[in-house]
Amino acid sequence: MKELKINHVAVWVGVVLLSVLGFAWYGPIFGDQWMSLEGLDPAVIEANPPGASVWITNVIATVVPLYALAWLFTRLNVSSAVEGAGIGLLIGFSFVFLSRMTNDMFAQNPYGLSWIVGGFNVLSLIVGGALLGGWRKYR
């Protein structure tokens, strides 16, 4: 059996892919609903755009989970995009979505906010898992 290793190119392609997905998710797909549920005013945001630290943090928050997933996949010997997507779904739903939902409920945040933010997190792990599971690299 061949030994899997982390595919660094796949991880960085995943960073770009998930950034594009995030722009679509929080833009044309759910942007208006998300901003409304968060209580954000587009005019205020346009007048005070986020600084570089927001974008640097965003890249780090995408890179670290993808590398963790890639590392995990080498240990589990994930051998397909479907298997990777399934593991991404399992991790995203059980560890991220349910935690987000619980935190939002206790904070009395709008229910729809949990679905938008948590849904993006789950979808990101499914897409990242499919990419990393399907684009394997061996020693």
N, CA, C and O atoms as CSV, one atom per row, in Angstrom:
chain,resi,resn,atom,element,x,y,z
A,1,MET,N,N,0.837,-1.187,0.000
A,1,MET,CA,C,0.000,0.000,0.000
A,1,MET,C,C,0.880,1.247,0.000
A,1,MET,O,O,1.839,1.350,0.764
A,2,LYS,N,N,0.533,2.189,-0.872
A,2,LYS,CA,C,1.282,3.436,-0.940
A,2,LYS,C,C,0.917,4.313,0.253
A,2,LYS,O,O,-0.215,4.299,0.737
A,3,GLU,N,N,1.916,5.083,0.715
A,3,GLU,CA,C,1.698,5.953,1.864
A,3,GLU,C,C,1.340,7.363,1.388
A,3,GLU,O,O,2.071,7.974,0.608
A,4,LEU,N,N,0.210,7.864,1.869
A,4,LEU,CA,C,-0.221,9.217,1.515
A,4,LEU,C,C,0.663,10.264,2.176
A,4,LEU,O,O,1.190,10.047,3.267
A,5,LYS,N,N,0.820,11.397,1.509
A,5,LYS,CA,C,1.468,12.549,2.113
A,5,LYS,C,C,0.623,13.779,1.811
A,5,LYS,O,O,-0.232,13.758,0.926
A,6,ILE,N,N,0.872,14.833,2.547
A,6,ILE,CA,C,0.098,16.061,2.356
A,6,ILE,C,C,0.398,16.652,0.986
A,6,ILE,O,O,1.557,16.808,0.602
A,7,ASN,N,N,-0.659,16.976,0.258
A,7,ASN,CA,C,-0.544,17.611,-1.045
A,7,ASN,C,C,-0.663,19.123,-0.824
A,7,ASN,O,O,-1.764,19.665,-0.735
A,8,HIS,N,N,0.486,19.786,-0.739
A,8,HIS,CA,C,0.500,21.221,-0.444
A,8,HIS,C,C,-0.180,22.042,-1.540
A,8,HIS,O,O,-0.819,23.054,-1.251
A,9,VAL,N,N,-0.048,21.617,-2.776
A,9,VAL,CA,C,-0.703,22.333,-3.882
A,9,VAL,C,C,-2.225,22.251,-3.710
A,9,VAL,O,O,-2.928,23.244,-3.895
A,10,ALA,N,N,-2.725,21.071,-3.357
A,10,ALA,CA,C,-4.169,20.908,-3.149
A,10,ALA,C,C,-4.661,21.790,-2.002
A,10,ALA,O,O,-5.743,22.372,-2.084
A,11,VAL,N,N,-3.872,21.889,-0.941
A,11,VAL,CA,C,-4.262,22.749,0.186
A,11,VAL,C,C,-4.390,24.193,-0.275
A,11,VAL,O,O,-5.377,24.854,0.049
A,12,TRP,N,N,-3.414,24.697,-1.023
A,12,TRP,CA,C,-3.443,26.096,-1.447
A,12,TRP,C,C,-4.485,26.368,-2.525
A,12,TRP,O,O,-5.044,27.463,-2.589
A,13,VAL,N,N,-4.746,25.379,-3.367
A,13,VAL,CA,C,-5.870,25.505,-4.305
A,13,VAL,C,C,-7.170,25.572,-3.497
A,13,VAL,O,O,-8.080,26.327,-3.840
A,14,GLY,N,N,-7.251,24.784,-2.430
A,14,GLY,CA,C,-8.416,24.814,-1.547
A,14,GLY,C,C,-8.602,26.172,-0.895
A,14,GLY,O,O,-9.734,26.629,-0.735
A,15,VAL,N,N,-7.513,26.824,-0.518
A,15,VAL,CA,C,-7.596,28.169,0.076
A,15,VAL,C,C,-8.242,29.133,-0.920
A,15,VAL,O,O,-9.124,29.913,-0.560
A,16,VAL,N,N,-7.797,29.071,-2.157
A,16,VAL,CA,C,-8.365,29.953,-3.188
A,16,VAL,C,C,-9.829,29.596,-3.435
A,16,VAL,O,O,-10.684,30.481,-3.489
A,17,LEU,N,N,-10.119,28.305,-3.585
A,17,LEU,CA,C,-11.483,27.853,-3.851
A,17,LEU,C,C,-12.439,28.249,-2.729
A,17,LEU,O,O,-13.550,28.708,-2.992
A,18,LEU,N,N,-12.013,28.073,-1.486
A,18,LEU,CA,C,-12.892,28.418,-0.363
A,18,LEU,C,C,-13.036,29.928,-0.210
A,18,LEU,O,O,-14.060,30.402,0.283
A,19,SER,N,N,-12.032,30.683,-0.621
A,19,SER,CA,C,-12.166,32.146,-0.601
A,19,SER,C,C,-13.208,32.597,-1.615
A,19,SER,O,O,-14.029,33.469,-1.327
A,20,VAL,N,N,-13.172,32.008,-2.789
A,20,VAL,CA,C,-14.172,32.325,-3.819
A,20,VAL,C,C,-15.563,31.928,-3.327
A,20,VAL,O,O,-16.527,32.678,-3.480
A,21,LEU,N,N,-15.651,30.742,-2.738
A,21,LEU,CA,C,-16.932,30.282,-2.190
A,21,LEU,C,C,-17.435,31.233,-1.106
A,21,LEU,O,O,-18.626,31.539,-1.049
A,22,GLY,N,N,-16.530,31.699,-0.248
A,22,GLY,CA,C,-16.909,32.638,0.815
A,22,GLY,C,C,-17.420,33.960,0.260
A,22,GLY,O,O,-18.402,34.513,0.757
A,23,PHE,N,N,-16.746,34.468,-0.779
A,23,PHE,CA,C,-17.208,35.712,-1.392
A,23,PHE,C,C,-18.608,35.531,-1.977
A,23,PHE,O,O,-19.450,36.422,-1.863
A,24,ALA,N,N,-18.853,34.390,-2.596
A,24,ALA,CA,C,-20.189,34.139,-3.161
A,24,ALA,C,C,-21.223,33.953,-2.052
A,24,ALA,O,O,-22.325,34.494,-2.138
A,25,TRP,N,N,-20.876,33.195,-1.015
A,25,TRP,CA,C,-21.808,32.876,0.072
A,25,TRP,C,C,-22.236,34.137,0.824
A,25,TRP,O,O,-23.422,34.374,1.056
A,26,TYR,N,N,-21.230,34.941,1.198
A,26,TYR,CA,C,-21.506,36.149,1.976
A,26,TYR,C,C,-21.707,37.374,1.086
A,26,TYR,O,O,-21.784,38.501,1.575
A,27,GLY,N,N,-21.790,37.145,-0.213
A,27,GLY,CA,C,-22.064,38.205,-1.178
A,27,GLY,C,C,-23.419,37.978,-1.801
A,27,GLY,O,O,-24.441,38.202,-1.153
A,28,PRO,N,N,-23.451,37.535,-3.057
A,28,PRO,CA,C,-24.730,37.427,-3.756
A,28,PRO,C,C,-25.686,36.368,-3.205
A,28,PRO,O,O,-26.901,36.517,-3.335
A,29,ILE,N,N,-25.164,35.304,-2.591
A,29,ILE,CA,C,-26.078,34.238,-2.155
A,29,ILE,C,C,-26.812,34.616,-0.870
A,29,ILE,O,O,-28.042,34.650,-0.852
A,30,PHE,N,N,-26.073,34.901,0.206
A,30,PHE,CA,C,-26.699,35.208,1.500
A,30,PHE,C,C,-26.258,36.538,2.095
A,30,PHE,O,O,-26.551,36.818,3.257
A,31,GLY,N,N,-25.562,37.359,1.323
A,31,GLY,CA,C,-24.990,38.586,1.865
A,31,GLY,C,C,-25.987,39.505,2.537
A,31,GLY,O,O,-25.747,39.970,3.651
A,32,ASP,N,N,-27.106,39.775,1.875
A,32,ASP,CA,C,-28.099,40.691,2.458
A,32,ASP,C,C,-28.699,40.129,3.741
A,32,ASP,O,O,-28.833,40.843,4.735
A,33,GLN,N,N,-29.064,38.835,3.718
A,33,GLN,CA,C,-29.648,38.225,4.920
A,33,GLN,C,C,-28.633,38.183,6.049
A,33,GLN,O,O,-28.965,38.479,7.197
A,34,TRP,N,N,-27.388,37.815,5.726
A,34,TRP,CA,C,-26.346,37.728,6.749
A,34,TRP,C,C,-26.110,39.083,7.401
A,34,TRP,O,O,-26.050,39.187,8.626
A,35,MET,N,N,-25.973,40.136,6.566
A,35,MET,CA,C,-25.730,41.471,7.116
A,35,MET,C,C,-26.897,41.932,7.983
A,35,MET,O,O,-26.693,42.545,9.031
A,36,SER,N,N,-28.105,41.638,7.550
A,36,SER,CA,C,-29.279,42.016,8.329
A,36,SER,C,C,-29.307,41.285,9.674
A,36,SER,O,O,-29.549,41.899,10.713
A,37,LEU,N,N,-29.059,39.977,9.649
A,37,LEU,CA,C,-29.072,39.187,10.891
A,37,LEU,C,C,-27.941,39.584,11.835
A,37,LEU,O,O,-28.087,39.492,13.054
A,38,GLU,N,N,-26.818,40.025,11.276
A,38,GLU,CA,C,-25.681,40.473,12.092
A,38,GLU,C,C,-25.860,41.918,12.563
A,38,GLU,O,O,-25.124,42.394,13.427
A,39,GLY,N,N,-26.850,42.613,11.983
A,39,GLY,CA,C,-27.063,44.014,12.336
A,39,GLY,C,C,-26.020,44.937,11.719
A,39,GLY,O,O,-25.685,45.979,12.284
A,40,LEU,N,N,-25.515,44.545,10.561
A,40,LEU,CA,C,-24.500,45.344,9.881
A,40,LEU,C,C,-25.149,46.289,8.877
A,40,LEU,O,O,-26.114,45.929,8.202
A,41,ASP,N,N,-24.615,47.483,8.789
A,41,ASP,CA,C,-25.102,48.488,7.848
A,41,ASP,C,C,-24.100,48.594,6.701
A,41,ASP,O,O,-22.946,48.960,6.925
A,42,PRO,N,N,-24.526,48.277,5.472
A,42,PRO,CA,C,-23.590,48.338,4.336
A,42,PRO,C,C,-22.920,49.695,4.170
A,42,PRO,O,O,-21.751,49.762,3.791
A,43,ALA,N,N,-23.634,50.761,4.444
A,43,ALA,CA,C,-23.061,52.104,4.290
A,43,ALA,C,C,-21.916,52.323,5.280
A,43,ALA,O,O,-20.892,52.911,4.932
A,44,VAL,N,N,-22.092,51.852,6.499
A,44,VAL,CA,C,-21.040,51.989,7.518
A,44,VAL,C,C,-19.817,51.164,7.133
A,44,VAL,O,O,-18.682,51.608,7.305
A,45,ILE,N,N,-20.051,49.957,6.610
A,45,ILE,CA,C,-18.944,49.091,6.200
A,45,ILE,C,C,-18.190,49.698,5.028
A,45,ILE,O,O,-16.960,49.663,4.996
A,46,GLU,N,N,-18.917,50.255,4.064
A,46,GLU,CA,C,-18.260,50.891,2.912
A,46,GLU,C,C,-17.445,52.103,3.339
A,46,GLU,O,O,-16.388,52.379,2.770
A,47,ALA,N,N,-17.934,52.823,4.336
A,47,ALA,CA,C,-17.216,53.998,4.824
A,47,ALA,C,C,-16.006,53.609,5.668
A,47,ALA,O,O,-15.050,54.377,5.773
A,48,ASN,N,N,-16.040,52.425,6.269
A,48,ASN,CA,C,-14.960,51.943,7.135
A,48,ASN,C,C,-14.578,50.517,6.742
A,48,ASN,O,O,-14.862,49.582,7.490
A,49,PRO,N,N,-13.946,50.331,5.597
A,49,PRO,CA,C,-13.622,48.972,5.155
A,49,PRO,C,C,-12.651,48.295,6.121
A,49,PRO,O,O,-11.841,48.955,6.771
A,50,PRO,N,N,-12.748,46.962,6.202
A,50,PRO,CA,C,-11.854,46.252,7.113
A,50,PRO,C,C,-10.406,46.381,6.670
A,50,PRO,O,O,-10.115,46.484,5.478
A,51,GLY,N,N,-9.510,46.373,7.633
A,51,GLY,CA,C,-8.088,46.484,7.331
A,51,GLY,C,C,-7.493,45.144,6.922
A,51,GLY,O,O,-8.190,44.135,6.818
A,52,ALA,N,N,-6.198,45.166,6.696
A,52,ALA,CA,C,-5.482,43.969,6.249
A,52,ALA,C,C,-5.557,42.837,7.264
A,52,ALA,O,O,-5.526,41.666,6.886
A,53,SER,N,N,-5.656,43.169,8.544
A,53,SER,CA,C,-5.661,42.115,9.570
A,53,SER,C,C,-6.851,41.168,9.406
A,53,SER,O,O,-6.740,39.982,9.717
A,54,VAL,N,N,-7.974,41.670,8.928
A,54,VAL,CA,C,-9.146,40.823,8.706
A,54,VAL,C,C,-8.848,39.795,7.616
A,54,VAL,O,O,-9.199,38.623,7.745
A,55,TRP,N,N,-8.200,40.242,6.548
A,55,TRP,CA,C,-7.923,39.347,5.422
A,55,TRP,C,C,-6.802,38.375,5.764
A,55,TRP,O,O,-6.831,37.224,5.328
A,56,ILE,N,N,-5.817,38.819,6.536
A,56,ILE,CA,C,-4.752,37.917,6.976
A,56,ILE,C,C,-5.329,36.836,7.883
A,56,ILE,O,O,-5.004,35.657,7.743
A,57,THR,N,N,-6.181,37.244,8.808
A,57,THR,CA,C,-6.831,36.277,9.694
A,57,THR,C,C,-7.686,35.306,8.907
A,57,THR,O,O,-7.718,34.115,9.219
A,58,ASN,N,N,-8.378,35.795,7.891
A,58,ASN,CA,C,-9.212,34.942,7.050
A,58,ASN,C,C,-8.379,33.874,6.346
A,58,ASN,O,O,-8.779,32.712,6.288
A,59,VAL,N,N,-7.226,34.263,5.812
A,59,VAL,CA,C,-6.357,33.292,5.137
A,59,VAL,C,C,-5.850,32.257,6.134
A,59,VAL,O,O,-5.851,31.062,5.838
A,60,ILE,N,N,-5.418,32.700,7.304
A,60,ILE,CA,C,-4.936,31.770,8.330
A,60,ILE,C,C,-6.051,30.820,8.753
A,60,ILE,O,O,-5.820,29.623,8.927
A,61,ALA,N,N,-7.265,31.357,8.917
A,61,ALA,CA,C,-8.405,30.537,9.336
A,61,ALA,C,C,-8.872,29.584,8.246
A,61,ALA,O,O,-9.697,28.708,8.506
A,62,THR,N,N,-8.364,29.740,7.043
A,62,THR,CA,C,-8.648,28.797,5.962
A,62,THR,C,C,-7.506,27.797,5.815
A,62,THR,O,O,-7.743,26.604,5.623
A,63,VAL,N,N,-6.280,28.275,5.904
A,63,VAL,CA,C,-5.104,27.420,5.735
A,63,VAL,C,C,-5.010,26.372,6.845
A,63,VAL,O,O,-4.795,25.193,6.561
A,64,VAL,N,N,-5.167,26.783,8.088
A,64,VAL,CA,C,-4.962,25.868,9.215
A,64,VAL,C,C,-5.933,24.681,9.172
A,64,VAL,O,O,-5.483,23.541,9.288
A,65,PRO,N,N,-7.247,24.900,9.011
A,65,PRO,CA,C,-8.140,23.731,8.938
A,65,PRO,C,C,-7.862,22.837,7.725
A,65,PRO,O,O,-7.987,21.616,7.822
A,66,LEU,N,N,-7.488,23.426,6.587
A,66,LEU,CA,C,-7.199,22.593,5.420
A,66,LEU,C,C,-5.953,21.738,5.645
A,66,LEU,O,O,-5.925,20.570,5.256
A,67,TYR,N,N,-4.927,22.309,6.270
A,67,TYR,CA,C,-3.745,21.498,6.587
A,67,TYR,C,C,-4.076,20.430,7.635
A,67,TYR,O,O,-3.581,19.305,7.555
A,68,ALA,N,N,-4.907,20.780,8.610
A,68,ALA,CA,C,-5.320,19.781,9.602
A,68,ALA,C,C,-6.093,18.644,8.935
A,68,ALA,O,O,-5.887,17.472,9.252
A,69,LEU,N,N,-6.971,18.995,8.022
A,69,LEU,CA,C,-7.735,17.985,7.289
A,69,LEU,C,C,-6.801,17.135,6.424
A,69,LEU,O,O,-6.942,15.913,6.376
A,70,ALA,N,N,-5.860,17.770,5.751
A,70,ALA,CA,C,-4.900,17.036,4.920
A,70,ALA,C,C,-4.075,16.072,5.776
A,70,ALA,O,O,-3.842,14.929,5.383
A,71,TRP,N,N,-3.641,16.534,6.932
A,71,TRP,CA,C,-2.876,15.668,7.847
A,71,TRP,C,C,-3.735,14.488,8.302
A,71,TRP,O,O,-3.285,13.342,8.293
A,72,LEU,N,N,-4.969,14.780,8.698
A,72,LEU,CA,C,-5.885,13.724,9.136
A,72,LEU,C,C,-6.117,12.704,8.026
A,72,LEU,O,O,-6.155,11.501,8.282
A,73,PHE,N,N,-6.271,13.180,6.810
A,73,PHE,CA,C,-6.516,12.276,5.680
A,73,PHE,C,C,-5.329,11.344,5.429
A,73,PHE,O,O,-5.517,10.206,4.998
A,74,THR,N,N,-4.103,11.819,5.696
A,74,THR,CA,C,-2.957,10.913,5.539
A,74,THR,C,C,-2.993,9.821,6.600
A,74,THR,O,O,-2.578,8.693,6.335
A,75,ARG,N,N,-3.478,10.134,7.784
A,75,ARG,CA,C,-3.550,9.150,8.874
A,75,ARG,C,C,-4.697,8.158,8.651
A,75,ARG,O,O,-4.588,6.982,8.996
A,76,LEU,N,N,-5.791,8.649,8.071
A,76,LEU,CA,C,-6.954,7.792,7.826
A,76,LEU,C,C,-6.892,7.090,6.473
A,76,LEU,O,O,-7.740,6.257,6.154
A,77,ASN,N,N,-5.875,7.439,5.681
A,77,ASN,CA,C,-5.707,6.876,4.346
A,77,ASN,C,C,-6.954,7.094,3.472
A,77,ASN,O,O,-7.460,6.169,2.837
A,78,VAL,N,N,-7.426,8.338,3.463
A,78,VAL,CA,C,-8.589,8.699,2.658
A,78,VAL,C,C,-8.243,8.513,1.186
A,78,VAL,O,O,-7.222,9.009,0.710
A,79,SER,N,N,-9.107,7.792,0.470
A,79,SER,CA,C,-8.740,7.392,-0.888
A,79,SER,C,C,-9.657,7.914,-1.989
A,79,SER,O,O,-9.535,7.490,-3.137
A,80,SER,N,N,-10.584,8.835,-1.661
A,80,SER,CA,C,-11.451,9.357,-2.713
A,80,SER,C,C,-12.064,10.693,-2.293
A,80,SER,O,O,-12.084,11.056,-1.117
A,81,ALA,N,N,-12.556,11.399,-3.290
A,81,ALA,CA,C,-13.235,12.670,-3.031
A,81,ALA,C,C,-14.504,12.455,-2.210
A,81,ALA,O,O,-14.830,13.260,-1.339
A,82,VAL,N,N,-15.212,11.372,-2.491
A,82,VAL,CA,C,-16.452,11.085,-1.753
A,82,VAL,C,C,-16.150,10.807,-0.284
A,82,VAL,O,O,-16.848,11.294,0.606
A,83,GLU,N,N,-15.111,10.024,-0.040
A,83,GLU,CA,C,-14.725,9.735,1.347
A,83,GLU,C,C,-14.279,11.020,2.049
A,83,GLU,O,O,-14.633,11.249,3.205
A,84,GLY,N,N,-13.508,11.853,1.359
A,84,GLY,CA,C,-13.069,13.122,1.927
A,84,GLY,C,C,-14.234,14.050,2.233
A,84,GLY,O,O,-14.265,14.690,3.284
A,85,ALA,N,N,-15.194,14.122,1.312
A,85,ALA,CA,C,-16.376,14.959,1.533
A,85,ALA,C,C,-17.188,14.444,2.721
A,85,ALA,O,O,-17.710,15.233,3.509
A,86,GLY,N,N,-17.292,13.131,2.847
A,86,GLY,CA,C,-18.031,12.545,3.971
A,86,GLY,C,C,-17.391,12.872,5.303
A,86,GLY,O,O,-18.086,13.194,6.266
A,87,ILE,N,N,-16.073,12.793,5.366
A,87,ILE,CA,C,-15.371,13.137,6.605
A,87,ILE,C,C,-15.511,14.633,6.875
A,87,ILE,O,O,-15.685,15.041,8.023
A,88,GLY,N,N,-15.437,15.453,5.825
A,88,GLY,CA,C,-15.654,16.885,5.984
A,88,GLY,C,C,-17.042,17.186,6.533
A,88,GLY,O,O,-17.198,18.041,7.404
A,89,LEU,N,N,-18.044,16.487,6.024
A,89,LEU,CA,C,-19.411,16.648,6.518
A,89,LEU,C,C,-19.511,16.246,7.994
A,89,LEU,O,O,-20.106,16.961,8.800
A,90,LEU,N,N,-18.936,15.122,8.328
A,90,LEU,CA,C,-18.968,14.635,9.716
A,90,LEU,C,C,-18.329,15.644,10.666
A,90,LEU,O,O,-18.910,15.990,11.694
A,91,ILE,N,N,-17.147,16.107,10.323
A,91,ILE,CA,C,-16.448,17.075,11.175
A,91,ILE,C,C,-17.196,18.401,11.202
A,91,ILE,O,O,-17.394,18.984,12.268
A,92,GLY,N,N,-17.608,18.876,10.038
A,92,GLY,CA,C,-18.290,20.159,9.971
A,92,GLY,C,C,-19.591,20.186,10.750
A,92,GLY,O,O,-19.869,21.137,11.482
A,93,PHE,N,N,-20.392,19.131,10.588
A,93,PHE,CA,C,-21.686,19.120,11.268
A,93,PHE,C,C,-21.528,18.894,12.766
A,93,PHE,O,O,-22.112,19.618,13.573
A,94,SER,N,N,-20.733,17.880,13.139
A,94,SER,CA,C,-20.680,17.505,14.555
A,94,SER,C,C,-19.852,18.465,15.401
A,94,SER,O,O,-20.221,18.737,16.543
A,95,PHE,N,N,-18.754,18.982,14.881
A,95,PHE,CA,C,-17.886,19.824,15.697
A,95,PHE,C,C,-18.100,21.320,15.477
A,95,PHE,O,O,-17.898,22.109,16.400
A,96,VAL,N,N,-18.500,21.720,14.284
A,96,VAL,CA,C,-18.599,23.143,13.987
A,96,VAL,C,C,-20.052,23.615,14.011
A,96,VAL,O,O,-20.395,24.527,14.763
A,97,PHE,N,N,-20.903,23.001,13.194
A,97,PHE,CA,C,-22.278,23.477,13.065
A,97,PHE,C,C,-23.046,23.386,14.381
A,97,PHE,O,O,-23.664,24.361,14.809
A,98,LEU,N,N,-23.010,22.230,15.017
A,98,LEU,CA,C,-23.777,22.069,16.257
A,98,LEU,C,C,-23.272,22.989,17.362
A,98,LEU,O,O,-24.062,23.497,18.159
A,99,SER,N,N,-21.957,23.205,17.413
A,99,SER,CA,C,-21.393,24.134,18.391
A,99,SER,C,C,-21.856,25.557,18.099
A,99,SER,O,O,-22.230,26.293,19.012
A,100,ARG,N,N,-21.829,25.937,16.839
A,100,ARG,CA,C,-22.279,27.274,16.434
A,100,ARG,C,C,-23.753,27.461,16.790
A,100,ARG,O,O,-24.141,28.491,17.343
A,101,MET,N,N,-24.567,26.460,16.467
A,101,MET,CA,C,-25.995,26.534,16.743
A,101,MET,C,C,-26.248,26.712,18.246
A,101,MET,O,O,-27.061,27.546,18.647
A,102,THR,N,N,-25.565,25.943,19.056
A,102,THR,CA,C,-25.743,26.028,20.511
A,102,THR,C,C,-25.313,27.397,21.030
A,102,THR,O,O,-26.025,28.023,21.815
A,103,ASN,N,N,-24.132,27.861,20.583
A,103,ASN,CA,C,-23.659,29.173,21.030
A,103,ASN,C,C,-24.636,30.278,20.642
A,103,ASN,O,O,-24.931,31.160,21.448
A,104,ASP,N,N,-25.138,30.233,19.410
A,104,ASP,CA,C,-26.079,31.259,18.963
A,104,ASP,C,C,-27.388,31.205,19.741
A,104,ASP,O,O,-27.988,32.242,20.025
A,105,MET,N,N,-27.824,30.015,20.080
A,105,MET,CA,C,-29.081,29.906,20.831
A,105,MET,C,C,-28.921,30.520,22.226
A,105,MET,O,O,-29.798,31.253,22.684
A,106,PHE,N,N,-27.808,30.225,22.901
A,106,PHE,CA,C,-27.589,30.807,24.224
A,106,PHE,C,C,-27.375,32.312,24.152
A,106,PHE,O,O,-27.769,33.036,25.067
A,107,ALA,N,N,-26.757,32.792,23.077
A,107,ALA,CA,C,-26.526,34.225,22.903
A,107,ALA,C,C,-27.778,34.940,22.383
A,107,ALA,O,O,-27.789,36.163,22.246
A,108,GLN,N,N,-28.819,34.174,22.099
A,108,GLN,CA,C,-30.080,34.682,21.562
A,108,GLN,C,C,-29.872,35.393,20.222
A,108,GLN,O,O,-30.523,36.393,19.919
A,109,ASN,N,N,-28.954,34.850,19.440
A,109,ASN,CA,C,-28.760,35.344,18.078
A,109,ASN,C,C,-29.862,34.774,17.196
A,109,ASN,O,O,-30.443,33.740,17.525
A,110,PRO,N,N,-30.154,35.423,16.097
A,110,PRO,CA,C,-31.191,34.913,15.197
A,110,PRO,C,C,-30.850,33.506,14.698
A,110,PRO,O,O,-29.700,33.198,14.383
A,111,TYR,N,N,-31.874,32.672,14.639
A,111,TYR,CA,C,-31.721,31.287,14.215
A,111,TYR,C,C,-31.135,31.187,12.812
A,111,TYR,O,O,-30.298,30.325,12.548
A,112,GLY,N,N,-31.568,32.059,11.921
A,112,GLY,CA,C,-31.080,32.040,10.542
A,112,GLY,C,C,-29.587,32.306,10.439
A,112,GLY,O,O,-28.938,31.825,9.511
A,113,LEU,N,N,-29.036,33.061,11.375
A,113,LEU,CA,C,-27.606,33.345,11.374
A,113,LEU,C,C,-26.804,32.057,11.553
A,113,LEU,O,O,-25.764,31.873,10.920
A,114,SER,N,N,-27.287,31.178,12.409
A,114,SER,CA,C,-26.612,29.893,12.618
A,114,SER,C,C,-26.575,29.083,11.331
A,114,SER,O,O,-25.571,28.446,11.015
A,115,TRP,N,N,-27.663,29.112,10.604
A,115,TRP,CA,C,-27.730,28.345,9.360
A,115,TRP,C,C,-26.828,28.930,8.286
A,115,TRP,O,O,-26.204,28.186,7.529
A,116,ILE,N,N,-26.752,30.246,8.210
A,116,ILE,CA,C,-25.905,30.865,7.193
A,116,ILE,C,C,-24.430,30.643,7.517
A,116,ILE,O,O,-23.680,30.146,6.676
A,117,VAL,N,N,-24.011,31.004,8.719
A,117,VAL,CA,C,-22.596,30.886,9.088
A,117,VAL,C,C,-22.200,29.420,9.250
A,117,VAL,O,O,-21.177,28.982,8.722
A,118,GLY,N,N,-23.014,28.671,9.979
A,118,GLY,CA,C,-22.718,27.248,10.166
A,118,GLY,C,C,-22.772,26.477,8.861
A,118,GLY,O,O,-21.979,25.563,8.637
A,119,GLY,N,N,-23.714,26.851,7.995
A,119,GLY,CA,C,-23.822,26.197,6.692
A,119,GLY,C,C,-22.587,26.423,5.850
A,119,GLY,O,O,-22.124,25.512,5.163
A,120,PHE,N,N,-22.046,27.636,5.896
A,120,PHE,CA,C,-20.814,27.895,5.153
A,120,PHE,C,C,-19.660,27.066,5.700
A,120,PHE,O,O,-18.864,26.525,4.932
A,121,ASN,N,N,-19.566,26.964,7.017
A,121,ASN,CA,C,-18.491,26.175,7.614
A,121,ASN,C,C,-18.580,24.707,7.213
A,121,ASN,O,O,-17.569,24.088,6.884
A,122,VAL,N,N,-19.780,24.156,7.239
A,122,VAL,CA,C,-19.965,22.755,6.839
A,122,VAL,C,C,-19.642,22.580,5.360
A,122,VAL,O,O,-18.919,21.658,4.983
A,123,LEU,N,N,-20.179,23.465,4.524
A,123,LEU,CA,C,-19.920,23.372,3.091
A,123,LEU,C,C,-18.420,23.491,2.796
A,123,LEU,O,O,-17.902,22.787,1.929
A,124,SER,N,N,-17.729,24.371,3.506
A,124,SER,CA,C,-16.290,24.532,3.314
A,124,SER,C,C,-15.540,23.242,3.620
A,124,SER,O,O,-14.626,22.864,2.886
A,125,LEU,N,N,-15.919,22.570,4.692
A,125,LEU,CA,C,-15.254,21.320,5.041
A,125,LEU,C,C,-15.608,20.200,4.070
A,125,LEU,O,O,-14.779,19.330,3.803
A,126,ILE,N,N,-16.813,20.212,3.547
A,126,ILE,CA,C,-17.188,19.208,2.533
A,126,ILE,C,C,-16.373,19.438,1.255
A,126,ILE,O,O,-15.796,18.501,0.704
A,127,VAL,N,N,-16.330,20.686,0.792
A,127,VAL,CA,C,-15.590,21.006,-0.436
A,127,VAL,C,C,-14.093,20.752,-0.231
A,127,VAL,O,O,-13.444,20.137,-1.078
A,128,GLY,N,N,-13.551,21.223,0.885
A,128,GLY,CA,C,-12.141,20.981,1.183
A,128,GLY,C,C,-11.834,19.499,1.305
A,128,GLY,O,O,-10.806,19.030,0.818
A,129,GLY,N,N,-12.719,18.766,1.952
A,129,GLY,CA,C,-12.535,17.322,2.089
A,129,GLY,C,C,-12.574,16.610,0.753
A,129,GLY,O,O,-11.778,15.704,0.506
A,130,ALA,N,N,-13.495,17.011,-0.111
A,130,ALA,CA,C,-13.581,16.400,-1.439
A,130,ALA,C,C,-12.310,16.690,-2.244
A,130,ALA,O,O,-11.770,15.802,-2.903
A,131,LEU,N,N,-11.846,17.923,-2.187
A,131,LEU,CA,C,-10.637,18.293,-2.913
A,131,LEU,C,C,-9.433,17.507,-2.413
A,131,LEU,O,O,-8.701,16.913,-3.204
A,132,LEU,N,N,-9.231,17.502,-1.102
A,132,LEU,CA,C,-8.064,16.824,-0.533
A,132,LEU,C,C,-8.172,15.304,-0.643
A,132,LEU,O,O,-7.163,14.621,-0.818
A,133,GLY,N,N,-9.384,14.777,-0.541
A,133,GLY,CA,C,-9.565,13.332,-0.673
A,133,GLY,C,C,-9.380,12.859,-2.101
A,133,GLY,O,O,-8.896,11.751,-2.332
A,134,GLY,N,N,-9.762,13.688,-3.058
A,134,GLY,CA,C,-9.660,13.304,-4.453
A,134,GLY,C,C,-8.305,13.588,-5.076
A,134,GLY,O,O,-7.897,12.905,-6.015
A,135,TRP,N,N,-7.605,14.589,-4.563
A,135,TRP,CA,C,-6.319,14.993,-5.132
A,135,TRP,C,C,-5.211,14.521,-4.187
A,135,TRP,O,O,-4.655,15.297,-3.410
A,136,ARG,N,N,-4.917,13.244,-4.280
A,136,ARG,CA,C,-3.983,12.613,-3.362
A,136,ARG,C,C,-2.544,12.708,-3.887
A,136,ARG,O,O,-2.298,12.867,-5.083
A,137,LYS,N,N,-1.615,12.605,-2.943
A,137,LYS,CA,C,-0.195,12.593,-3.267
A,137,LYS,C,C,0.443,11.490,-2.419
A,137,LYS,O,O,0.130,11.340,-1.238
A,138,TYR,N,N,1.333,10.729,-3.034
A,138,TYR,CA,C,1.950,9.597,-2.336
A,138,TYR,C,C,3.455,9.803,-2.194
A,138,TYR,O,O,4.084,10.517,-2.975
A,139,ARG,N,N,4.003,9.159,-1.181
A,139,ARG,CA,C,5.457,9.171,-0.964
A,139,ARG,C,C,6.127,8.331,-2.024
A,139,ARG,O,O,7.352,8.204,-2.029
